[in-house]
């Protein structure tokens, strides 16, 4: 992987893997599989809301398809995906 995400994350999912279910529903399915610290990274308001509804860390990306106002409620806001390396022990 381009940014060595496999050294940071135990798993990465996309909606296609779950027949395009909502991100909230996907999180409800997969969160019990992971006892350690969890986070959702996204650039849209539905990414942040799904994380908030599932009580996990939310990381908003200032780059991507969303507008800045969509990620204002995120716990952490990053400008570059490499910034994840400074926020978590892995």
PyMOL Python script that loads the backbone (N, CA, C, O; Angstrom):
from pymol import cmd

cmd.read_pdbstr("""\
ATOM      1  N   UNK A   1       0.830  -1.180   0.000  1.00  0.00           N
ATOM      2  CA  UNK A   1       0.000   0.000   0.000  1.00  0.00           C
ATOM      3  C   UNK A   1       0.874   1.244   0.000  1.00  0.00           C
ATOM      4  O   UNK A   1       1.955   1.250   0.589  1.00  0.00           O
ATOM      5  N   UNK A   2       0.420   2.267  -0.643  1.00  0.00           N
ATOM      6  CA  UNK A   2       1.221   3.470  -0.852  1.00  0.00           C
ATOM      7  C   UNK A   2       1.687   4.131   0.430  1.00  0.00           C
ATOM      8  O   UNK A   2       2.810   4.633   0.481  1.00  0.00           O
ATOM      9  N   UNK A   3       0.861   4.148   1.465  1.00  0.00           N
ATOM     10  CA  UNK A   3       1.228   4.829   2.703  1.00  0.00           C
ATOM     11  C   UNK A   3       1.460   3.863   3.859  1.00  0.00           C
ATOM     12  O   UNK A   3       1.469   4.292   5.013  1.00  0.00           O
ATOM     13  N   UNK A   4       1.645   2.593   3.591  1.00  0.00           N
ATOM     14  CA  UNK A   4       1.840   1.575   4.626  1.00  0.00           C
ATOM     15  C   UNK A   4       0.695   1.551   5.634  1.00  0.00           C
ATOM     16  O   UNK A   4       0.924   1.378   6.831  1.00  0.00           O
ATOM     17  N   UNK A   5      -0.538   1.723   5.152  1.00  0.00           N
ATOM     18  CA  UNK A   5      -1.702   1.703   6.028  1.00  0.00           C
ATOM     19  C   UNK A   5      -1.833   0.394   6.786  1.00  0.00           C
ATOM     20  O   UNK A   5      -2.395   0.354   7.880  1.00  0.00           O
ATOM     21  N   UNK A   6      -1.319  -0.666   6.208  1.00  0.00           N
ATOM     22  CA  UNK A   6      -1.435  -1.956   6.884  1.00  0.00           C
ATOM     23  C   UNK A   6      -0.625  -1.991   8.176  1.00  0.00           C
ATOM     24  O   UNK A   6      -0.847  -2.873   9.005  1.00  0.00           O
ATOM     25  N   UNK A   7       0.308  -1.058   8.372  1.00  0.00           N
ATOM     26  CA  UNK A   7       1.036  -0.973   9.633  1.00  0.00           C
ATOM     27  C   UNK A   7       0.291  -0.126  10.658  1.00  0.00           C
ATOM     28  O   UNK A   7       0.613  -0.166  11.845  1.00  0.00           O
ATOM     29  N   UNK A   8      -0.697   0.637  10.212  1.00  0.00           N
ATOM     30  CA  UNK A   8      -1.463   1.519  11.096  1.00  0.00           C
ATOM     31  C   UNK A   8      -2.811   0.906  11.446  1.00  0.00           C
ATOM     32  O   UNK A   8      -3.239   0.959  12.599  1.00  0.00           O
ATOM     33  N   UNK A   9      -3.476   0.328  10.462  1.00  0.00           N
ATOM     34  CA  UNK A   9      -4.831  -0.176  10.632  1.00  0.00           C
ATOM     35  C   UNK A   9      -4.871  -1.691  10.607  1.00  0.00           C
ATOM     36  O   UNK A   9      -4.121  -2.328   9.867  1.00  0.00           O
ATOM     37  N   UNK A  10      -5.745  -2.265  11.415  1.00  0.00           N
ATOM     38  CA  UNK A  10      -5.979  -3.707  11.379  1.00  0.00           C
ATOM     39  C   UNK A  10      -6.845  -4.092  10.195  1.00  0.00           C
ATOM     40  O   UNK A  10      -6.741  -5.204   9.677  1.00  0.00           O
ATOM     41  N   UNK A  11      -7.700  -3.174   9.766  1.00  0.00           N
ATOM     42  CA  UNK A  11      -8.589  -3.448   8.638  1.00  0.00           C
ATOM     43  C   UNK A  11      -9.049  -2.133   8.024  1.00  0.00           C
ATOM     44  O   UNK A  11      -9.114  -1.101   8.692  1.00  0.00           O
ATOM     45  N   UNK A  12      -9.364  -2.198   6.747  1.00  0.00           N
ATOM     46  CA  UNK A  12      -9.948  -1.060   6.037  1.00  0.00           C
ATOM     47  C   UNK A  12     -11.124  -1.600   5.247  1.00  0.00           C
ATOM     48  O   UNK A  12     -11.030  -2.650   4.612  1.00  0.00           O
ATOM     49  N   UNK A  13     -12.228  -0.876   5.290  1.00  0.00           N
ATOM     50  CA  UNK A  13     -13.444  -1.322   4.623  1.00  0.00           C
ATOM     51  C   UNK A  13     -13.970  -0.248   3.696  1.00  0.00           C
ATOM     52  O   UNK A  13     -13.709   0.941   3.881  1.00  0.00           O
ATOM     53  N   UNK A  14     -14.706  -0.681   2.708  1.00  0.00           N
ATOM     54  CA  UNK A  14     -15.431   0.247   1.850  1.00  0.00           C
ATOM     55  C   UNK A  14     -16.859  -0.259   1.703  1.00  0.00           C
ATOM     56  O   UNK A  14     -17.138  -1.435   1.935  1.00  0.00           O
ATOM     57  N   UNK A  15     -17.745   0.622   1.322  1.00  0.00           N
ATOM     58  CA  UNK A  15     -19.162   0.252   1.268  1.00  0.00           C
ATOM     59  C   UNK A  15     -19.424  -0.877   0.284  1.00  0.00           C
ATOM     60  O   UNK A  15     -20.372  -1.642   0.464  1.00  0.00           O
ATOM     61  N   UNK A  16     -18.611  -0.992  -0.740  1.00  0.00           N
ATOM     62  CA  UNK A  16     -18.790  -2.063  -1.714  1.00  0.00           C
ATOM     63  C   UNK A  16     -18.681  -3.439  -1.062  1.00  0.00           C
ATOM     64  O   UNK A  16     -19.327  -4.394  -1.492  1.00  0.00           O
ATOM     65  N   UNK A  17     -17.846  -3.527  -0.008  1.00  0.00           N
ATOM     66  CA  UNK A  17     -17.675  -4.795   0.703  1.00  0.00           C
ATOM     67  C   UNK A  17     -18.936  -5.232   1.448  1.00  0.00           C
ATOM     68  O   UNK A  17     -19.066  -6.393   1.836  1.00  0.00           O
ATOM     69  N   UNK A  18     -19.858  -4.298   1.643  1.00  0.00           N
ATOM     70  CA  UNK A  18     -21.065  -4.546   2.423  1.00  0.00           C
ATOM     71  C   UNK A  18     -22.327  -4.227   1.623  1.00  0.00           C
ATOM     72  O   UNK A  18     -23.332  -3.786   2.180  1.00  0.00           O
ATOM     73  N   UNK A  19     -22.262  -4.452   0.325  1.00  0.00           N
ATOM     74  CA  UNK A  19     -23.407  -4.223  -0.562  1.00  0.00           C
ATOM     75  C   UNK A  19     -23.948  -2.808  -0.410  1.00  0.00           C
ATOM     76  O   UNK A  19     -25.159  -2.592  -0.447  1.00  0.00           O
ATOM     77  N   UNK A  20     -23.047  -1.847  -0.238  1.00  0.00           N
ATOM     78  CA  UNK A  20     -23.367  -0.423  -0.170  1.00  0.00           C
ATOM     79  C   UNK A  20     -24.281  -0.058   1.000  1.00  0.00           C
ATOM     80  O   UNK A  20     -25.112   0.844   0.887  1.00  0.00           O
ATOM     81  N   UNK A  21     -24.125  -0.757   2.117  1.00  0.00           N
ATOM     82  CA  UNK A  21     -24.851  -0.400   3.343  1.00  0.00           C
ATOM     83  C   UNK A  21     -24.349   0.957   3.826  1.00  0.00           C
ATOM     84  O   UNK A  21     -23.300   1.423   3.382  1.00  0.00           O
ATOM     85  N   UNK A  22     -25.083   1.587   4.724  1.00  0.00           N
ATOM     86  CA  UNK A  22     -24.630   2.870   5.277  1.00  0.00           C
ATOM     87  C   UNK A  22     -23.374   2.647   6.115  1.00  0.00           C
ATOM     88  O   UNK A  22     -23.147   1.557   6.639  1.00  0.00           O
ATOM     89  N   UNK A  23     -22.578   3.678   6.230  1.00  0.00           N
ATOM     90  CA  UNK A  23     -21.354   3.552   7.025  1.00  0.00           C
ATOM     91  C   UNK A  23     -21.681   3.283   8.485  1.00  0.00           C
ATOM     92  O   UNK A  23     -20.950   2.565   9.166  1.00  0.00           O
ATOM     93  N   UNK A  24     -22.771   3.853   8.965  1.00  0.00           N
ATOM     94  CA  UNK A  24     -23.205   3.585  10.328  1.00  0.00           C
ATOM     95  C   UNK A  24     -23.476   2.088  10.516  1.00  0.00           C
ATOM     96  O   UNK A  24     -23.040   1.502  11.507  1.00  0.00           O
ATOM     97  N   UNK A  25     -24.180   1.480   9.590  1.00  0.00           N
ATOM     98  CA  UNK A  25     -24.480   0.043   9.678  1.00  0.00           C
ATOM     99  C   UNK A  25     -23.226  -0.808   9.536  1.00  0.00           C
ATOM    100  O   UNK A  25     -23.085  -1.830  10.208  1.00  0.00           O
ATOM    101  N   UNK A  26     -22.328  -0.394   8.672  1.00  0.00           N
ATOM    102  CA  UNK A  26     -21.075  -1.137   8.517  1.00  0.00           C
ATOM    103  C   UNK A  26     -20.285  -1.117   9.821  1.00  0.00           C
ATOM    104  O   UNK A  26     -19.790  -2.152  10.268  1.00  0.00           O
ATOM    105  N   UNK A  27     -20.171   0.047  10.423  1.00  0.00           N
ATOM    106  CA  UNK A  27     -19.440   0.137  11.690  1.00  0.00           C
ATOM    107  C   UNK A  27     -20.064  -0.749  12.758  1.00  0.00           C
ATOM    108  O   UNK A  27     -19.347  -1.420  13.499  1.00  0.00           O
ATOM    109  N   UNK A  28     -21.372  -0.761  12.844  1.00  0.00           N
ATOM    110  CA  UNK A  28     -22.037  -1.611  13.833  1.00  0.00           C
ATOM    111  C   UNK A  28     -21.674  -3.082  13.637  1.00  0.00           C
ATOM    112  O   UNK A  28     -21.593  -3.837  14.606  1.00  0.00           O
ATOM    113  N   UNK A  29     -21.456  -3.486  12.390  1.00  0.00           N
ATOM    114  CA  UNK A  29     -21.098  -4.878  12.107  1.00  0.00           C
ATOM    115  C   UNK A  29     -19.646  -5.196  12.451  1.00  0.00           C
ATOM    116  O   UNK A  29     -19.356  -6.271  12.975  1.00  0.00           O
ATOM    117  N   UNK A  30     -18.738  -4.274  12.163  1.00  0.00           N
ATOM    118  CA  UNK A  30     -17.316  -4.605  12.280  1.00  0.00           C
ATOM    119  C   UNK A  30     -16.671  -4.200  13.599  1.00  0.00           C
ATOM    120  O   UNK A  30     -15.657  -4.786  13.980  1.00  0.00           O
ATOM    121  N   UNK A  31     -17.213  -3.236  14.299  1.00  0.00           N
ATOM    122  CA  UNK A  31     -16.579  -2.782  15.534  1.00  0.00           C
ATOM    123  C   UNK A  31     -16.388  -3.888  16.569  1.00  0.00           C
ATOM    124  O   UNK A  31     -15.356  -3.904  17.239  1.00  0.00           O
ATOM    125  N   UNK A  32     -17.328  -4.806  16.728  1.00  0.00           N
ATOM    126  CA  UNK A  32     -17.103  -5.878  17.713  1.00  0.00           C
ATOM    127  C   UNK A  32     -15.900  -6.771  17.392  1.00  0.00           C
ATOM    128  O   UNK A  32     -15.423  -7.495  18.266  1.00  0.00           O
ATOM    129  N   UNK A  33     -15.415  -6.729  16.174  1.00  0.00           N
ATOM    130  CA  UNK A  33     -14.273  -7.555  15.783  1.00  0.00           C
ATOM    131  C   UNK A  33     -12.940  -7.006  16.285  1.00  0.00           C
ATOM    132  O   UNK A  33     -11.927  -7.705  16.259  1.00  0.00           O
ATOM    133  N   UNK A  34     -12.942  -5.756  16.742  1.00  0.00           N
ATOM    134  CA  UNK A  34     -11.695  -5.083  17.087  1.00  0.00           C
ATOM    135  C   UNK A  34     -11.753  -4.503  18.494  1.00  0.00           C
ATOM    136  O   UNK A  34     -12.424  -3.496  18.717  1.00  0.00           O
ATOM    137  N   UNK A  35     -11.058  -5.126  19.447  1.00  0.00           N
ATOM    138  CA  UNK A  35     -11.116  -4.654  20.831  1.00  0.00           C
ATOM    139  C   UNK A  35     -10.264  -3.408  21.095  1.00  0.00           C
ATOM    140  O   UNK A  35     -10.490  -2.715  22.088  1.00  0.00           O
ATOM    141  N   UNK A  36      -9.308  -3.115  20.242  1.00  0.00           N
ATOM    142  CA  UNK A  36      -8.405  -1.989  20.475  1.00  0.00           C
ATOM    143  C   UNK A  36      -9.006  -0.675  20.003  1.00  0.00           C
ATOM    144  O   UNK A  36     -10.156  -0.616  19.567  1.00  0.00           O
ATOM    145  N   UNK A  37      -8.207   0.367  20.101  1.00  0.00           N
ATOM    146  CA  UNK A  37      -8.619   1.707  19.683  1.00  0.00           C
ATOM    147  C   UNK A  37      -9.133   1.690  18.246  1.00  0.00           C
ATOM    148  O   UNK A  37      -8.580   1.015  17.377  1.00  0.00           O
ATOM    149  N   UNK A  38     -10.195   2.443  18.019  1.00  0.00           N
ATOM    150  CA  UNK A  38     -10.817   2.467  16.699  1.00  0.00           C
ATOM    151  C   UNK A  38     -10.974   3.903  16.217  1.00  0.00           C
ATOM    152  O   UNK A  38     -11.072   4.829  17.021  1.00  0.00           O
ATOM    153  N   UNK A  39     -10.998   4.079  14.905  1.00  0.00           N
ATOM    154  CA  UNK A  39     -11.206   5.403  14.320  1.00  0.00           C
ATOM    155  C   UNK A  39     -11.822   5.239  12.946  1.00  0.00           C
ATOM    156  O   UNK A  39     -11.664   4.213  12.285  1.00  0.00           O
ATOM    157  N   UNK A  40     -12.531   6.283  12.534  1.00  0.00           N
ATOM    158  CA  UNK A  40     -13.005   6.358  11.161  1.00  0.00           C
ATOM    159  C   UNK A  40     -12.371   7.596  10.548  1.00  0.00           C
ATOM    160  O   UNK A  40     -12.338   8.659  11.169  1.00  0.00           O
ATOM    161  N   UNK A  41     -11.872   7.455   9.341  1.00  0.00           N
ATOM    162  CA  UNK A  41     -11.230   8.543   8.618  1.00  0.00           C
ATOM    163  C   UNK A  41     -12.086   8.848   7.401  1.00  0.00           C
ATOM    164  O   UNK A  41     -12.424   7.948   6.632  1.00  0.00           O
ATOM    165  N   UNK A  42     -12.434  10.106   7.227  1.00  0.00           N
ATOM    166  CA  UNK A  42     -13.246  10.442   6.077  1.00  0.00           C
ATOM    167  C   UNK A  42     -13.271  11.928   5.780  1.00  0.00           C
ATOM    168  O   UNK A  42     -12.808  12.755   6.565  1.00  0.00           O
ATOM    169  N   UNK A  43     -13.826  12.234   4.625  1.00  0.00           N
ATOM    170  CA  UNK A  43     -13.899  13.629   4.191  1.00  0.00           C
ATOM    171  C   UNK A  43     -15.333  14.138   4.055  1.00  0.00           C
ATOM    172  O   UNK A  43     -15.559  15.246   3.569  1.00  0.00           O
ATOM    173  N   UNK A  44     -16.296  13.330   4.484  1.00  0.00           N
ATOM    174  CA  UNK A  44     -17.706  13.726   4.340  1.00  0.00           C
ATOM    175  C   UNK A  44     -18.416  13.677   5.688  1.00  0.00           C
ATOM    176  O   UNK A  44     -17.980  12.988   6.611  1.00  0.00           O
ATOM    177  N   UNK A  45     -19.505  14.413   5.784  1.00  0.00           N
ATOM    178  CA  UNK A  45     -20.238  14.482   7.044  1.00  0.00           C
ATOM    179  C   UNK A  45     -20.775  13.122   7.475  1.00  0.00           C
ATOM    180  O   UNK A  45     -20.845  12.848   8.673  1.00  0.00           O
ATOM    181  N   UNK A  46     -21.156  12.263   6.531  1.00  0.00           N
ATOM    182  CA  UNK A  46     -21.681  10.954   6.935  1.00  0.00           C
ATOM    183  C   UNK A  46     -20.581  10.057   7.508  1.00  0.00           C
ATOM    184  O   UNK A  46     -20.891   9.144   8.272  1.00  0.00           O
ATOM    185  N   UNK A  47     -19.332  10.279   7.174  1.00  0.00           N
ATOM    186  CA  UNK A  47     -18.228   9.551   7.803  1.00  0.00           C
ATOM    187  C   UNK A  47     -18.123   9.957   9.276  1.00  0.00           C
ATOM    188  O   UNK A  47     -18.020   9.110  10.164  1.00  0.00           O
ATOM    189  N   UNK A  48     -18.153  11.254   9.511  1.00  0.00           N
ATOM    190  CA  UNK A  48     -18.014  11.776  10.867  1.00  0.00           C
ATOM    191  C   UNK A  48     -19.222  11.374  11.712  1.00  0.00           C
ATOM    192  O   UNK A  48     -19.062  10.961  12.861  1.00  0.00           O
ATOM    193  N   UNK A  49     -20.412  11.490  11.160  1.00  0.00           N
ATOM    194  CA  UNK A  49     -21.615  11.130  11.908  1.00  0.00           C
ATOM    195  C   UNK A  49     -21.649   9.642  12.252  1.00  0.00           C
ATOM    196  O   UNK A  49     -22.066   9.269  13.349  1.00  0.00           O
ATOM    197  N   UNK A  50     -21.218   8.800  11.334  1.00  0.00           N
ATOM    198  CA  UNK A  50     -21.184   7.359  11.604  1.00  0.00           C
ATOM    199  C   UNK A  50     -20.242   7.059  12.762  1.00  0.00           C
ATOM    200  O   UNK A  50     -20.555   6.238  13.623  1.00  0.00           O
ATOM    201  N   UNK A  51     -19.098   7.718  12.783  1.00  0.00           N
ATOM    202  CA  UNK A  51     -18.162   7.528  13.889  1.00  0.00           C
ATOM    203  C   UNK A  51     -18.727   8.017  15.203  1.00  0.00           C
ATOM    204  O   UNK A  51     -18.601   7.344  16.226  1.00  0.00           O
ATOM    205  N   UNK A  52     -19.348   9.182  15.184  1.00  0.00           N
ATOM    206  CA  UNK A  52     -19.940   9.733  16.409  1.00  0.00           C
ATOM    207  C   UNK A  52     -21.042   8.817  16.934  1.00  0.00           C
ATOM    208  O   UNK A  52     -21.109   8.555  18.135  1.00  0.00           O
ATOM    209  N   UNK A  53     -21.900   8.332  16.051  1.00  0.00           N
ATOM    210  CA  UNK A  53     -22.997   7.458  16.464  1.00  0.00           C
ATOM    211  C   UNK A  53     -22.489   6.139  17.045  1.00  0.00           C
ATOM    212  O   UNK A  53     -23.167   5.514  17.861  1.00  0.00           O
ATOM    213  N   UNK A  54     -21.309   5.724  16.626  1.00  0.00           N
ATOM    214  CA  UNK A  54     -20.729   4.476  17.121  1.00  0.00           C
ATOM    215  C   UNK A  54     -19.667   4.717  18.184  1.00  0.00           C
ATOM    216  O   UNK A  54     -18.975   3.785  18.593  1.00  0.00           O
ATOM    217  N   UNK A  55     -19.533   5.948  18.630  1.00  0.00           N
ATOM    218  CA  UNK A  55     -18.654   6.332  19.731  1.00  0.00           C
ATOM    219  C   UNK A  55     -17.194   5.946  19.506  1.00  0.00           C
ATOM    220  O   UNK A  55     -16.542   5.384  20.386  1.00  0.00           O
ATOM    221  N   UNK A  56     -16.697   6.258  18.314  1.00  0.00           N
ATOM    222  CA  UNK A  56     -15.278   6.047  18.041  1.00  0.00           C
ATOM    223  C   UNK A  56     -14.650   7.371  17.599  1.00  0.00           C
ATOM    224  O   UNK A  56     -15.355   8.330  17.287  1.00  0.00           O
ATOM    225  N   UNK A  57     -13.335   7.407  17.578  1.00  0.00           N
ATOM    226  CA  UNK A  57     -12.600   8.597  17.164  1.00  0.00           C
ATOM    227  C   UNK A  57     -12.921   8.902  15.703  1.00  0.00           C
ATOM    228  O   UNK A  57     -12.940   8.008  14.856  1.00  0.00           O
ATOM    229  N   UNK A  58     -13.170  10.177  15.427  1.00  0.00           N
ATOM    230  CA  UNK A  58     -13.454  10.592  14.054  1.00  0.00           C
ATOM    231  C   UNK A  58     -12.321  11.491  13.558  1.00  0.00           C
ATOM    232  O   UNK A  58     -11.887  12.409  14.253  1.00  0.00           O
ATOM    233  N   UNK A  59     -11.861  11.210  12.362  1.00  0.00           N
ATOM    234  CA  UNK A  59     -10.765  11.974  11.769  1.00  0.00           C
ATOM    235  C   UNK A  59     -11.254  12.528  10.444  1.00  0.00           C
ATOM    236  O   UNK A  59     -11.539  11.780   9.509  1.00  0.00           O
ATOM    237  N   UNK A  60     -11.346  13.844  10.376  1.00  0.00           N
ATOM    238  CA  UNK A  60     -11.784  14.500   9.148  1.00  0.00           C
ATOM    239  C   UNK A  60     -10.598  14.900   8.293  1.00  0.00           C
ATOM    240  O   UNK A  60      -9.586  15.387   8.797  1.00  0.00           O
ATOM    241  N   UNK A  61     -10.735  14.690   6.995  1.00  0.00           N
ATOM    242  CA  UNK A  61      -9.680  15.025   6.041  1.00  0.00           C
ATOM    243  C   UNK A  61     -10.052  16.313   5.309  1.00  0.00           C
ATOM    244  O   UNK A  61     -11.131  16.414   4.726  1.00  0.00           O
ATOM    245  N   UNK A  62      -9.162  17.284   5.344  1.00  0.00           N
ATOM    246  CA  UNK A  62      -9.401  18.539   4.626  1.00  0.00           C
ATOM    247  C   UNK A  62      -9.224  18.384   3.117  1.00  0.00           C
ATOM    248  O   UNK A  62      -9.510  19.316   2.364  1.00  0.00           O
ATOM    249  N   UNK A  63      -8.776  17.271   2.686  1.00  0.00           N
ATOM    250  CA  UNK A  63      -8.613  17.014   1.269  1.00  0.00           C
ATOM    251  C   UNK A  63      -9.652  15.963   0.884  1.00  0.00           C
ATOM    252  O   UNK A  63     -10.159  15.258   1.756  1.00  0.00           O
ATOM    253  N   UNK A  64      -9.968  15.849  -0.360  1.00  0.00           N
ATOM    254  CA  UNK A  64     -10.959  14.870  -0.785  1.00  0.00           C
ATOM    255  C   UNK A  64     -12.161  15.540  -1.418  1.00  0.00           C
ATOM    256  O   UNK A  64     -12.046  16.616  -2.004  1.00  0.00           O
ATOM    257  N   UNK A  65     -13.321  14.898  -1.297  1.00  0.00           N
ATOM    258  CA  UNK A  65     -14.511  15.368  -1.986  1.00  0.00           C
ATOM    259  C   UNK A  65     -15.390  16.286  -1.141  1.00  0.00           C
ATOM    260  O   UNK A  65     -16.173  17.063  -1.686  1.00  0.00           O
ATOM    261  N   UNK A  66     -15.270  16.206   0.163  1.00  0.00           N
ATOM    262  CA  UNK A  66     -16.137  16.977   1.049  1.00  0.00           C
ATOM    263  C   UNK A  66     -15.691  18.420   1.199  1.00  0.00           C
ATOM    264  O   UNK A  66     -14.600  18.812   0.783  1.00  0.00           O
ATOM    265  N   UNK A  67     -16.583  19.198   1.812  1.00  0.00           N
ATOM    266  CA  UNK A  67     -16.277  20.594   2.137  1.00  0.00           C
ATOM    267  C   UNK A  67     -15.818  20.645   3.590  1.00  0.00           C
ATOM    268  O   UNK A  67     -16.133  19.759   4.384  1.00  0.00           O
ATOM    269  N   UNK A  68     -15.076  21.685   3.924  1.00  0.00           N
ATOM    270  CA  UNK A  68     -14.553  21.823   5.277  1.00  0.00           C
ATOM    271  C   UNK A  68     -15.669  21.819   6.315  1.00  0.00           C
ATOM    272  O   UNK A  68     -15.488  21.260   7.397  1.00  0.00           O
ATOM    273  N   UNK A  69     -16.805  22.419   6.021  1.00  0.00           N
ATOM    274  CA  UNK A  69     -17.889  22.453   6.998  1.00  0.00           C
ATOM    275  C   UNK A  69     -18.451  21.063   7.297  1.00  0.00           C
ATOM    276  O   UNK A  69     -19.107  20.877   8.323  1.00  0.00           O
ATOM    277  N   UNK A  70     -18.211  20.096   6.433  1.00  0.00           N
ATOM    278  CA  UNK A  70     -18.707  18.734   6.660  1.00  0.00           C
ATOM    279  C   UNK A  70     -17.924  17.994   7.746  1.00  0.00           C
ATOM    280  O   UNK A  70     -18.431  17.039   8.335  1.00  0.00           O
ATOM    281  N   UNK A  71     -16.706  18.424   8.010  1.00  0.00           N
ATOM    282  CA  UNK A  71     -15.863  17.685   8.963  1.00  0.00           C
ATOM    283  C   UNK A  71     -15.599  18.468  10.245  1.00  0.00           C
ATOM    284  O   UNK A  71     -14.790  18.042  11.070  1.00  0.00           O
ATOM    285  N   UNK A  72     -16.260  19.591  10.424  1.00  0.00           N
ATOM    286  CA  UNK A  72     -16.011  20.446  11.586  1.00  0.00           C
ATOM    287  C   UNK A  72     -16.209  19.724  12.911  1.00  0.00           C
ATOM    288  O   UNK A  72     -15.552  20.072  13.892  1.00  0.00           O
ATOM    289  N   UNK A  73     -17.092  18.730  12.975  1.00  0.00           N
ATOM    290  CA  UNK A  73     -17.352  18.015  14.232  1.00  0.00           C
ATOM    291  C   UNK A  73     -16.370  16.867  14.488  1.00  0.00           C
ATOM    292  O   UNK A  73     -16.482  16.179  15.503  1.00  0.00           O
ATOM    293  N   UNK A  74     -15.425  16.656  13.594  1.00  0.00           N
ATOM    294  CA  UNK A  74     -14.453  15.568  13.770  1.00  0.00           C
ATOM    295  C   UNK A  74     -13.596  15.815  15.005  1.00  0.00           C
ATOM    296  O   UNK A  74     -13.331  16.959  15.374  1.00  0.00           O
ATOM    297  N   UNK A  75     -13.170  14.734  15.634  1.00  0.00           N
ATOM    298  CA  UNK A  75     -12.283  14.840  16.796  1.00  0.00           C
ATOM    299  C   UNK A  75     -10.913  15.366  16.394  1.00  0.00           C
ATOM    300  O   UNK A  75     -10.290  16.130  17.131  1.00  0.00           O
ATOM    301  N   UNK A  76     -10.455  14.955  15.234  1.00  0.00           N
ATOM    302  CA  UNK A  76      -9.150  15.347  14.698  1.00  0.00           C
ATOM    303  C   UNK A  76      -9.373  15.744  13.250  1.00  0.00           C
ATOM    304  O   UNK A  76     -10.151  15.103  12.543  1.00  0.00           O
ATOM    305  N   UNK A  77      -8.696  16.795  12.800  1.00  0.00           N
ATOM    306  CA  UNK A  77      -8.751  17.174  11.385  1.00  0.00           C
ATOM    307  C   UNK A  77      -7.320  17.167  10.864  1.00  0.00           C
ATOM    308  O   UNK A  77      -6.417  17.751  11.464  1.00  0.00           O
ATOM    309  N   UNK A  78      -7.135  16.492   9.732  1.00  0.00           N
ATOM    310  CA  UNK A  78      -5.796  16.387   9.151  1.00  0.00           C
ATOM    311  C   UNK A  78      -5.786  16.975   7.743  1.00  0.00           C
ATOM    312  O   UNK A  78      -6.809  17.024   7.061  1.00  0.00           O
ATOM    313  N   UNK A  79      -4.594  17.421   7.327  1.00  0.00           N
ATOM    314  CA  UNK A  79      -4.402  17.980   5.993  1.00  0.00           C
ATOM    315  C   UNK A  79      -3.737  16.991   5.042  1.00  0.00           C
ATOM    316  O   UNK A  79      -3.722  17.194   3.828  1.00  0.00           O
ATOM    317  N   UNK A  80      -3.193  15.929   5.602  1.00  0.00           N
ATOM    318  CA  UNK A  80      -2.448  14.963   4.807  1.00  0.00           C
ATOM    319  C   UNK A  80      -2.581  13.615   5.512  1.00  0.00           C
ATOM    320  O   UNK A  80      -2.503  13.553   6.739  1.00  0.00           O
ATOM    321  N   UNK A  81      -2.775  12.564   4.774  1.00  0.00           N
ATOM    322  CA  UNK A  81      -2.984  11.243   5.363  1.00  0.00           C
ATOM    323  C   UNK A  81      -1.793  10.811   6.226  1.00  0.00           C
ATOM    324  O   UNK A  81      -1.962  10.031   7.163  1.00  0.00           O
ATOM    325  N   UNK A  82      -0.618  11.302   5.924  1.00  0.00           N
ATOM    326  CA  UNK A  82       0.559  10.945   6.722  1.00  0.00           C
ATOM    327  C   UNK A  82       0.478  11.483   8.143  1.00  0.00           C
ATOM    328  O   UNK A  82       1.204  11.018   9.021  1.00  0.00           O
ATOM    329  N   UNK A  83      -0.397  12.459   8.382  1.00  0.00           N
ATOM    330  CA  UNK A  83      -0.580  13.006   9.724  1.00  0.00           C
ATOM    331  C   UNK A  83      -1.119  11.956  10.690  1.00  0.00           C
ATOM    332  O   UNK A  83      -0.968  12.105  11.902  1.00  0.00           O
ATOM    333  N   UNK A  84      -1.740  10.903  10.180  1.00  0.00           N
ATOM    334  CA  UNK A  84      -2.214   9.832  11.053  1.00  0.00           C
ATOM    335  C   UNK A  84      -1.082   9.249  11.881  1.00  0.00           C
ATOM    336  O   UNK A  84      -1.300   8.805  13.008  1.00  0.00           O
ATOM    337  N   UNK A  85       0.106   9.248  11.339  1.00  0.00           N
ATOM    338  CA  UNK A  85       1.261   8.671  12.023  1.00  0.00           C
ATOM    339  C   UNK A  85       1.577   9.405  13.324  1.00  0.00           C
ATOM    340  O   UNK A  85       2.197   8.829  14.218  1.00  0.00           O
ATOM    341  N   UNK A  86       1.166  10.656  13.442  1.00  0.00           N
ATOM    342  CA  UNK A  86       1.461  11.429  14.650  1.00  0.00           C
ATOM    343  C   UNK A  86       0.363  11.324  15.698  1.00  0.00           C
ATOM    344  O   UNK A  86       0.536  11.807  16.817  1.00  0.00           O
ATOM    345  N   UNK A  87      -0.760  10.705  15.360  1.00  0.00           N
ATOM    346  CA  UNK A  87      -1.895  10.672  16.271  1.00  0.00           C
ATOM    347  C   UNK A  87      -2.127   9.328  16.963  1.00  0.00           C
ATOM    348  O   UNK A  87      -2.896   9.256  17.921  1.00  0.00           O
ATOM    349  N   UNK A  88      -1.480   8.277  16.499  1.00  0.00           N
ATOM    350  CA  UNK A  88      -1.757   6.956  17.061  1.00  0.00           C
ATOM    351  C   UNK A  88      -0.483   6.184  17.281  1.00  0.00           C
ATOM    352  O   UNK A  88       0.483   6.317  16.529  1.00  0.00           O
ATOM    353  N   UNK A  89      -0.492   5.369  18.328  1.00  0.00           N
ATOM    354  CA  UNK A  89       0.598   4.404  18.555  1.00  0.00           C
ATOM    355  C   UNK A  89       0.240   3.161  17.776  1.00  0.00           C
ATOM    356  O   UNK A  89      -0.888   2.676  17.863  1.00  0.00           O
ATOM    357  N   UNK A  90       1.159   2.653  17.037  1.00  0.00           N
ATOM    358  CA  UNK A  90       0.899   1.439  16.256  1.00  0.00           C
ATOM    359  C   UNK A  90       2.087   0.532  16.259  1.00  0.00           C
ATOM    360  O   UNK A  90       2.048  -0.538  15.652  1.00  0.00           O
TER     361      UNK A  90
END
""", "prot")
cmd.dss("prot")
cmd.show_as("cartoon", "prot")
cmd.util.cbc("prot")
cmd.orient("prot")
